[in-house]
Amino acid sequence: MSGPRPHWSRRHLATLVAVPALGVSLFLAGGLGLAPGEAARPAHAPAGPPVPRAAARATDLATLQARVRDTPRDPEALGALGLAYVQKARTSGDPSYYPKAEAVLRRSLAAEKTDNFTAMGGMAALEAARHRFADGLGWARRAVAANPWNATLYGTLADAYTQLGRYAEASDAVQRMVDLKPGTPSFSRASYAAELRGDTAAARGAMRRALDAANGPDDTSFARYYLSELAFGSGDAETALSEAEAGLRATPGAPSLLQARARARAALGRGQAATEDLSKAVQALPLPEYLVQLGELYDSLGQHREAERQFAVFRAEQRLFAANGVALDSDAALFEADHGDPRRALTLARAGLRGRPFLDSHDALAWALHKNGRDREALTEADRALALGTRNALFTYHRAMILKSLGDKAAARTGLRTALATNPHFSPLHAPLARAALKELDQRGDGAGAPVGA
């Protein structure tokens, strides 16, 4: 489930981008995520279509490819291979696997259209990975209709609803997932739903339950990553560091945890160690978000040539993702607003909001409008980004700077203080600018200016 996690971990996602990462990673976690027993079907429930046991066992891509060669019309084999290609794209950062995934998933659906929830769920995961969330929602609904007792499918449904700004329906789907199968995937989604509402205590509690329910090192490191992210988003860099290091003990060298540790180290003033961690993460998994984060970290350390090198690679990665059917949205828009062409930022942000009316799409449009001098419109979008009560320092900073441009100094001061109180190190680029803007406002005093928002 991609969304307003702290700026240093923009993904989906991510992915969970890596995707949108949360949606695909949870869908595929544990042997493609459609294993026997995925849903504890009540005794009175009607029997559903058989769950593909081979998908649970044959996690090796080469094995799945060989199986398809042997049985080229087997919908189960094709569906499992399609899911594996989506997973491969996520873990490698190579979007060229997405067209391969679509081809075999559609072959699977051609062979079995009615009850083929594996391929339907695979298409939902694929469309989430490509940021085509409306299409993903359609596939997720079809998959749930085909197998209403599969908890993973409700997670995929929740992800699509979330990214489309349909938060009540997303919460219902998460609750159904928890009811069917309480575990790391369902508790982590419950955590995210609480975080979006601004209830960070509940978010941490649910993620602790996700950690307690972890089934193996991958689940453990997944939960540790998000515990680190929650701590960092609340301004607790020490806890963020300890959670990231605990995750790395479970899965040494995991790129997401190297990124989390880099973020915490940078906040604690260990810039060189942070660049080393992020460089390793980029080498292992060259996700666009990691490249921007590394570039901004280099910039904050005065290493501007290295920063520009990372930004150039980011632009190349964006072209590669777009060529393979991935819709560019908030990450690309914010990059252009901060480091490129404000007019292109506005174009990307508007397109992103049309396809993904989620909180961070409103934030990206707000910032792009601000960068184009359209602050009245920007304030409306900034308010929408914070409409659920999400405690997000970057969103709050963006809104405060818009208010400052509109002349509402008192509200701008309050917003900047709130952003820095939420997380004083929310971004190596913007946190110093927030402190400088607050200092300027404090030196000038309240001044005049008609209030335009609180």
C-alpha positions as CSV (number, residue, x, y, z in Angstrom):
1,M,0.0,0.0,0.0
2,S,1.7,3.0,-1.2
3,G,1.1,6.4,0.6
4,P,2.2,9.2,2.9
5,R,4.9,7.4,4.7
6,P,7.8,9.8,5.5
7,H,9.4,11.5,2.6
8,W,12.6,9.5,2.8
9,S,10.6,6.3,2.0
10,R,8.3,7.3,-0.8
11,R,7.7,4.3,-2.9
12,H,4.1,2.7,-4.1
13,L,3.9,0.9,-3.0
14,A,5.9,0.9,-3.7
15,T,6.0,-0.5,-4.1
16,L,5.5,-0.7,-2.4
17,V,7.3,1.7,-7.0
18,A,8.7,-1.0,-4.7
19,V,5.6,-0.9,-5.0
20,P,3.6,0.4,-4.7
21,A,5.4,-2.2,-2.9
22,L,3.3,-2.9,-0.1
23,G,0.5,-4.3,-2.2
24,V,2.6,-6.6,-4.3
25,S,5.0,-7.7,-1.6
26,L,2.2,-8.7,0.7
27,F,0.2,-10.4,-2.1
28,L,3.2,-12.5,-3.0
29,A,4.7,-13.0,0.4
30,G,5.2,-16.6,1.4
31,G,5.2,-18.4,-1.9
32,L,3.0,-16.2,-4.0
33,G,0.5,-15.7,-1.3
34,L,-2.2,-18.1,-2.5
35,A,-1.3,-21.1,-0.4
36,P,-3.6,-23.7,1.0
37,G,-5.2,-22.4,4.2
38,E,-4.9,-18.9,3.1
39,A,-8.4,-18.3,4.4
40,A,-9.9,-20.1,7.3
41,R,-13.2,-20.9,5.6
42,P,-16.1,-21.3,8.1
43,A,-17.6,-24.8,8.2
44,H,-20.8,-23.5,6.6
45,A,-19.1,-21.9,3.7
46,P,-19.5,-23.3,0.2
47,A,-16.5,-25.0,-1.2
48,G,-14.5,-22.8,-3.5
49,P,-12.2,-23.5,-6.4
50,P,-9.1,-25.4,-5.4
51,V,-6.2,-23.3,-4.2
52,P,-3.1,-23.8,-6.5
53,R,-0.7,-25.8,-4.3
54,A,2.0,-25.5,-7.0
55,A,2.0,-21.7,-6.6
56,A,2.8,-22.2,-3.0
57,R,5.6,-24.6,-3.6
58,A,7.3,-23.5,-6.9
59,T,8.6,-20.1,-5.9
60,D,11.7,-20.5,-8.1
61,L,11.2,-18.6,-11.4
62,A,13.1,-21.1,-13.5
63,T,10.9,-23.9,-12.1
64,L,7.7,-22.1,-12.9
65,Q,9.0,-21.3,-16.4
66,A,9.8,-25.0,-17.0
67,R,6.4,-26.0,-15.8
68,V,4.7,-23.6,-18.3
69,R,6.9,-25.1,-21.1
70,D,5.7,-28.5,-20.1
71,T,2.0,-27.5,-19.7
72,P,1.5,-24.4,-21.8
73,R,-2.2,-24.3,-21.4
74,D,-2.4,-24.9,-17.7
75,P,-4.1,-21.9,-16.1
76,E,-2.6,-22.6,-12.7
77,A,0.9,-22.8,-14.0
78,L,0.5,-19.6,-16.1
79,G,-1.0,-17.8,-13.2
80,A,1.8,-18.8,-10.8
81,L,4.4,-17.7,-13.4
82,G,2.6,-14.3,-13.9
83,L,2.7,-13.7,-10.2
84,A,6.4,-14.6,-10.1
85,Y,7.1,-12.1,-12.8
86,V,5.4,-9.3,-10.8
87,Q,7.5,-10.4,-7.8
88,K,10.6,-10.4,-9.9
89,A,10.0,-6.9,-11.1
90,R,9.5,-5.8,-7.5
91,T,12.6,-7.4,-6.1
92,S,14.9,-6.6,-9.0
93,G,13.6,-3.1,-9.8
94,D,13.4,-4.2,-13.5
95,P,10.0,-3.1,-14.9
96,S,10.5,-5.2,-18.1
97,Y,9.0,-8.1,-16.2
98,Y,5.6,-6.3,-16.1
99,P,4.8,-7.0,-19.8
100,K,5.9,-10.6,-19.3
101,A,3.6,-10.9,-16.3
102,E,0.7,-9.5,-18.2
103,A,1.2,-11.8,-21.2
104,V,1.2,-15.0,-19.1
105,L,-1.6,-13.9,-16.8
106,R,-3.8,-13.2,-19.8
107,R,-2.9,-16.6,-21.2
108,S,-4.0,-18.0,-17.9
109,L,-7.3,-16.1,-18.1
110,A,-7.9,-17.2,-21.6
111,A,-7.6,-20.9,-20.5
112,E,-9.9,-20.4,-17.5
113,K,-12.0,-17.3,-17.2
114,T,-14.5,-18.0,-14.5
115,D,-12.8,-19.2,-11.3
116,N,-9.2,-18.3,-12.0
117,F,-8.7,-16.1,-8.9
118,T,-4.9,-16.7,-9.1
119,A,-4.6,-14.9,-12.4
120,M,-7.3,-12.3,-11.4
121,G,-5.4,-11.5,-8.3
122,G,-2.1,-11.5,-10.3
123,M,-3.6,-8.9,-12.6
124,A,-4.7,-6.8,-9.6
125,A,-1.2,-6.9,-8.2
126,L,0.3,-6.1,-11.6
127,E,-1.9,-3.1,-12.1
128,A,-1.1,-1.9,-8.6
129,A,2.6,-2.2,-9.4
130,R,2.0,-0.1,-12.6
131,H,0.0,2.4,-10.6
132,R,-3.2,1.7,-12.6
133,F,-5.3,1.4,-9.5
134,A,-8.8,1.6,-11.1
135,D,-7.9,-1.3,-13.3
136,G,-6.4,-3.1,-10.3
137,L,-9.6,-2.6,-8.4
138,G,-11.7,-4.2,-11.1
139,W,-9.4,-7.3,-11.1
140,A,-9.4,-7.4,-7.3
141,R,-13.1,-7.4,-7.2
142,R,-13.3,-10.2,-9.7
143,A,-10.8,-12.3,-7.7
144,V,-12.7,-11.8,-4.5
145,A,-15.9,-12.8,-6.2
146,A,-14.2,-16.0,-7.4
147,N,-12.7,-16.8,-4.0
148,P,-14.3,-14.9,-1.1
149,W,-12.4,-16.8,1.5
150,N,-8.9,-15.9,0.4
151,A,-7.5,-13.3,2.8
152,T,-4.7,-12.1,0.5
153,L,-7.2,-11.1,-2.1
154,Y,-8.9,-8.8,0.4
155,G,-5.5,-7.2,1.0
156,T,-5.2,-6.5,-2.7
157,L,-8.7,-5.1,-2.7
158,A,-7.8,-2.8,0.3
159,D,-4.7,-1.6,-1.5
160,A,-6.7,-0.5,-4.5
161,Y,-9.4,1.2,-2.5
162,T,-6.7,3.1,-0.5
163,Q,-4.9,4.4,-3.5
164,L,-8.2,5.5,-5.1
165,G,-9.0,7.5,-2.0
166,R,-11.9,5.2,-0.9
167,Y,-10.7,4.9,2.6
168,A,-13.9,3.5,4.3
169,E,-14.1,0.7,1.8
170,A,-10.4,0.0,2.3
171,S,-10.9,-0.3,6.0
172,D,-13.7,-2.7,5.5
173,A,-11.5,-4.9,3.2
174,V,-8.7,-4.8,5.8
175,Q,-11.1,-5.8,8.5
176,R,-12.3,-8.7,6.4
177,M,-8.6,-9.7,5.8
178,V,-7.9,-9.7,9.5
179,D,-11.0,-11.7,10.3
180,L,-10.1,-14.3,7.7
181,K,-6.4,-14.6,8.5
182,P,-4.8,-12.5,11.3
183,G,-1.1,-12.3,10.5
184,T,1.7,-10.1,9.3
185,P,0.1,-9.1,6.0
186,S,-3.3,-8.2,7.6
187,F,-2.0,-6.5,10.7
188,S,0.4,-4.4,8.6
189,R,-2.5,-3.1,6.6
190,A,-4.4,-2.4,9.7
191,S,-1.4,-0.4,10.9
192,Y,-1.3,1.6,7.7
193,A,-5.0,2.4,7.9
194,A,-4.4,3.7,11.5
195,E,-1.4,5.8,10.3
196,L,-3.4,7.4,7.6
197,R,-6.0,8.5,10.2
198,G,-3.2,10.0,12.3
199,D,-3.4,7.4,15.1
200,T,0.3,6.6,15.3
201,A,-0.1,4.7,18.6
202,A,-2.6,2.3,17.0
203,A,-0.4,2.0,14.0
204,R,2.6,1.0,16.1
205,G,0.4,-1.5,18.1
206,A,-0.8,-3.2,15.0
207,M,2.6,-3.4,13.5
208,R,3.9,-4.9,16.7
209,R,1.2,-7.6,16.3
210,A,2.5,-8.0,12.7
211,L,5.9,-8.6,14.1
212,D,4.7,-11.0,16.7
213,A,2.9,-13.0,14.0
214,A,5.9,-13.0,11.7
215,N,6.5,-16.4,10.0
216,G,10.1,-16.4,9.1
217,P,12.9,-13.8,8.5
218,D,11.1,-12.0,5.6
219,D,8.0,-11.3,7.7
220,T,10.3,-10.2,10.5
221,S,12.3,-7.8,8.4
222,F,9.1,-6.5,6.8
223,A,7.6,-5.6,10.2
224,R,10.9,-4.1,11.4
225,Y,11.1,-1.9,8.4
226,Y,7.7,-0.4,9.0
227,L,8.3,-0.1,12.7
228,S,11.5,1.9,11.8
229,E,9.4,4.0,9.4
230,L,6.8,4.8,12.0
231,A,9.5,5.8,14.5
232,F,11.2,8.0,11.9
233,G,8.0,9.6,10.9
234,S,7.4,10.5,14.6
235,G,10.9,12.0,14.9
236,D,12.4,9.2,16.9
237,A,15.6,8.5,14.9
238,E,17.2,6.3,17.6
239,T,14.3,3.9,17.6
240,A,14.2,4.0,13.8
241,L,17.8,3.0,13.7
242,S,17.4,0.1,16.2
243,E,14.4,-1.3,14.3
244,A,16.3,-1.1,11.0
245,E,19.3,-2.8,12.5
246,A,17.0,-5.5,14.0
247,G,15.6,-6.1,10.5
248,L,19.0,-6.3,9.0
249,R,19.9,-9.0,11.5
250,A,16.9,-11.0,10.1
251,T,17.7,-10.4,6.5
252,P,21.3,-9.0,6.0
253,G,21.7,-6.6,3.1
254,A,18.0,-6.1,2.5
255,P,17.8,-2.8,0.4
256,S,14.7,-1.5,2.2
257,L,16.4,-1.8,5.6
258,L,19.6,-0.3,4.4
259,Q,17.5,2.6,3.2
260,A,15.8,2.8,6.6
261,R,19.1,2.7,8.4
262,A,20.5,5.4,6.1
263,R,17.6,7.7,6.9
264,A,18.0,7.2,10.6
265,R,21.8,7.6,10.5
266,A,21.4,10.9,8.5
267,A,19.0,12.2,11.1
268,L,21.6,11.4,13.8
269,G,24.3,13.3,11.9
270,R,26.1,10.3,10.5
271,G,26.0,11.4,6.9
272,Q,28.9,9.4,5.5
273,A,27.5,6.2,6.9
274,A,24.1,7.1,5.5
275,T,25.5,7.5,2.0
276,E,27.2,4.2,2.3
277,D,24.0,2.4,3.2
278,L,22.0,4.1,0.5
279,S,24.6,3.4,-2.1
280,K,24.5,-0.3,-1.2
281,A,20.7,-0.2,-1.4
282,V,20.9,1.4,-4.9
283,Q,23.4,-1.1,-6.1
284,A,21.2,-4.0,-4.9
285,L,17.9,-2.5,-6.1
286,P,18.0,0.7,-8.2
287,L,14.6,2.0,-7.3
288,P,13.8,5.6,-8.4
289,E,13.0,6.6,-4.9
290,Y,16.3,5.4,-3.6
291,L,18.1,7.4,-6.3
292,V,16.3,10.6,-5.3
293,Q,17.0,10.0,-1.6
294,L,20.7,9.4,-2.3
295,G,20.9,12.5,-4.5
296,E,19.2,14.7,-1.9
297,L,21.5,13.3,0.8
298,Y,24.6,14.1,-1.3
299,D,23.2,17.6,-1.9
300,S,22.8,18.1,1.8
301,L,26.4,17.1,2.3
302,G,27.6,19.5,-0.4
303,Q,28.4,16.8,-2.8
304,H,26.5,18.3,-5.7
305,R,28.1,16.5,-8.6
306,E,27.3,13.1,-7.0
307,A,23.8,14.4,-6.4
308,E,23.3,15.3,-10.1
309,R,24.6,11.9,-11.1
310,Q,21.9,10.2,-9.0
311,F,19.2,12.5,-10.4
312,A,20.3,11.7,-14.0
313,V,20.0,8.0,-13.2
314,F,16.5,8.7,-11.7
315,R,15.4,10.3,-14.9
316,A,16.6,7.3,-16.9
317,E,14.8,5.0,-14.5
318,Q,11.6,7.0,-14.9
319,R,11.8,6.6,-18.7
320,L,12.3,2.9,-18.3
321,F,9.3,2.5,-16.0
322,A,7.1,4.5,-18.3
323,A,8.2,2.5,-21.3
324,N,7.0,-0.6,-19.5
325,G,3.6,0.7,-18.7
326,V,4.1,2.2,-15.2
327,A,2.2,5.4,-14.6
328,L,4.4,8.2,-13.2
329,D,2.7,10.1,-10.4
330,S,3.6,11.8,-7.1
331,D,7.3,10.8,-6.9
332,A,8.0,12.0,-10.4
333,A,6.0,15.2,-9.9
334,L,7.8,16.1,-6.7
335,F,11.1,15.4,-8.3
336,E,10.4,17.8,-11.1
337,A,9.0,20.4,-8.7
338,D,12.2,20.2,-6.5
339,H,14.9,19.5,-9.1
340,G,13.5,19.9,-12.6
341,D,10.8,21.6,-14.5
342,P,7.8,23.0,-12.5
343,R,5.6,23.0,-15.5
344,R,6.3,19.3,-16.1
345,A,5.7,18.7,-12.4
346,L,2.2,20.2,-12.7
347,T,1.4,18.0,-15.7
348,L,2.6,14.9,-13.9
349,A,0.8,15.8,-10.7
350,R,-2.5,16.4,-12.5
351,A,-2.3,13.1,-14.4
352,G,-1.2,11.3,-11.2
353,L,-4.3,12.6,-9.3
354,R,-6.6,11.5,-12.0
355,G,-5.3,8.0,-11.8
356,R,-4.6,7.9,-8.1
357,P,-6.7,10.3,-6.0
358,F,-4.7,9.4,-2.9
359,L,-3.4,11.7,-0.2
360,D,0.1,12.0,-1.6
361,S,-1.2,12.8,-5.0
362,H,-3.0,15.8,-3.5
363,D,0.2,16.8,-1.8
364,A,2.2,16.5,-5.0
365,L,-0.3,18.6,-6.9
366,A,-0.3,21.2,-4.1
367,W,3.5,21.5,-4.3
368,A,3.5,21.6,-8.1
369,L,0.9,24.4,-8.1
370,H,2.9,26.3,-5.5
371,K,6.0,26.0,-7.6
372,N,4.0,27.5,-10.5
373,G,2.8,30.4,-8.4
374,R,-0.8,29.1,-8.0
375,D,-1.0,29.2,-4.3
376,R,-4.7,29.6,-3.8
377,E,-5.3,26.4,-5.7
378,A,-2.4,24.8,-4.0
379,L,-3.9,25.4,-0.5
380,T,-7.0,23.5,-1.5
381,E,-5.0,20.5,-2.5
382,A,-2.8,20.7,0.6
383,D,-5.9,20.7,2.8
384,R,-7.1,17.5,1.0
385,A,-3.7,15.9,1.5
386,L,-4.2,16.3,5.3
387,A,-7.9,15.6,5.3
388,L,-7.7,12.3,7.3
389,G,-5.5,13.8,10.0
390,T,-2.4,12.1,8.8
391,R,0.7,13.2,10.8
392,N,3.1,13.7,7.9
393,A,5.8,16.3,8.2
394,L,6.4,16.8,4.5
395,F,2.7,17.4,3.8
396,T,2.5,19.9,6.7
397,Y,5.7,21.6,5.5
398,H,4.3,22.0,2.0
399,R,1.1,23.5,3.3
400,A,3.0,25.9,5.6
401,M,5.1,27.1,2.7
402,I,2.0,27.7,0.6
403,L,0.5,29.7,3.5
404,K,3.7,31.7,3.8
405,S,3.5,32.6,0.1
406,L,-0.1,33.6,0.6
407,G,0.9,36.0,3.4
408,D,-0.7,34.1,6.3
409,K,2.4,34.3,8.5
410,A,0.8,33.1,11.7
411,A,-0.6,30.0,10.1
412,A,2.6,29.4,8.2
413,R,4.6,29.6,11.5
414,T,2.3,27.2,13.2
415,G,2.6,24.7,10.3
416,L,6.3,24.9,10.1
417,R,6.6,24.3,13.9
418,T,4.2,21.4,13.6
419,A,6.2,19.8,10.7
420,L,9.5,20.1,12.6
421,A,7.9,18.9,15.9
422,T,6.5,15.9,14.0
423,N,9.9,15.0,12.6
424,P,12.8,17.5,12.7
425,H,14.7,15.5,10.1
426,F,11.9,14.6,7.7
427,S,13.9,15.5,4.6
428,P,17.6,16.4,4.0
429,L,16.4,18.9,1.4
430,H,13.3,20.4,3.1
431,A,13.9,20.2,6.8
432,P,16.7,22.8,6.7
433,L,14.5,25.0,4.5
434,A,11.7,24.7,7.0
435,R,14.0,25.8,9.8
436,A,15.2,28.7,7.7
437,A,11.6,29.8,6.9
438,L,10.6,29.6,10.5
439,K,13.5,31.6,11.6
440,E,12.6,34.3,9.0
441,L,9.0,34.4,10.2
442,D,10.1,34.6,13.8
443,Q,12.5,37.5,13.1
444,R,9.8,39.4,11.2
445,G,7.0,38.9,13.8
446,D,3.4,38.2,12.9
447,G,3.2,41.1,10.5
448,A,0.0,41.8,8.5
449,G,-1.7,39.5,6.2
450,A,-5.2,38.1,5.9
451,P,-5.5,34.6,7.4
452,V,-6.3,32.1,4.7
453,G,-6.2,28.9,6.7
454,A,-5.2,27.4,10.0
